[in-house]
Amino acid sequence: MLPHAEFWAERIYRTLLNSKDLVISYGKTLEKLESSTKQTIKEILMVIKDDDPDLYLDKANSLLEKLS
């Protein structure tokens, strides 16, 4: 991912994780993605989860499970 897009990707995922409805819907689509895309998403979710585990741990883990 281009360096200037990393911030925005993380911002989008933080917004997604803050919405219960979006997390559920998005989780259903993750299984259909290519492995390279899944890896990129995993990396973003890990950064977010490590940065603020009190807020994002459970939701990030639920999406990470779908990516495995």
Secondary structure, DSSP 8 states (H G I E B T S, - for coil): --HHHHHHHHHHHHHHHT-HHHHHHHHHHHTTS-HHHHHHHHHHHHHHHHH-HHHHHHHHHHHHHHH-
